[in-house]
Every structure is written in structure tokens, then in C-alpha cells.
């Protein structure tokens, strides 16, 4: 039998939605198979992430259209960037680092102390 992960305690929150909001949420639930509570928790998590990414500031109204357009532009720019080559150390390939960039010898761990 698999061990179940302990679930986070959920705190109840009562919200009132407009008829349009309720219908839209119901439509998403019907399409995705998710329930209302799950979708609201996902939306709240997204809001919390947004505020954290903006230094604790909330800018209203939220402009998802601009955010998606900016993400689309960024992805288009990244699409045209050269792909980094994977180094195969077993084949004797060397990592070429810019001057001033170093790494610890293999016998050391990340703390600079000898492993062991």
C-alpha cells in the first residue's frame, strides 16, 4: 500500500460571484472535469504568485491580455536563440567557461570542503 501524502489544511472561504462569473466557472468545470473549489484555489495561487513576482504589489485591474502577449513575444525571441550544446564529459569534451568563472574540483563538494 502506498503512503498518502499529508494534505494541507484547507480553510473555508465564502465568496459571492456574479451570475456571469458563476456560469463561466461552471463552464470551465464542465470542460475540464475540475470542481469549483479547485479552480478557485488555482486562481488564488496564481494571484499570490503574481503579487510575489511584483514585489508584493497588486496592480489592478489584472491585464492578462498584455501578460500573454509579452510571454508570446518572449517565447518568439527565445525560439530564435541558438541552442546550447550538451557537453559529453565521457567523450572527453571540455566545458569552456568565460574568464573569471570557475568551479570546484570534483573532490570538493559545494561548500568548498573535501568530500568524505
Secondary structure, DSSP 8 states (H G I E B T S, - for coil): ------------------HHHHHHHHHHHHHH---HHHHHHHHHHHHHHHHHHTTT---SS--HHHHHHHHHHHHHHHHTS-------GGGT------TT-----TTB-TTSSB--
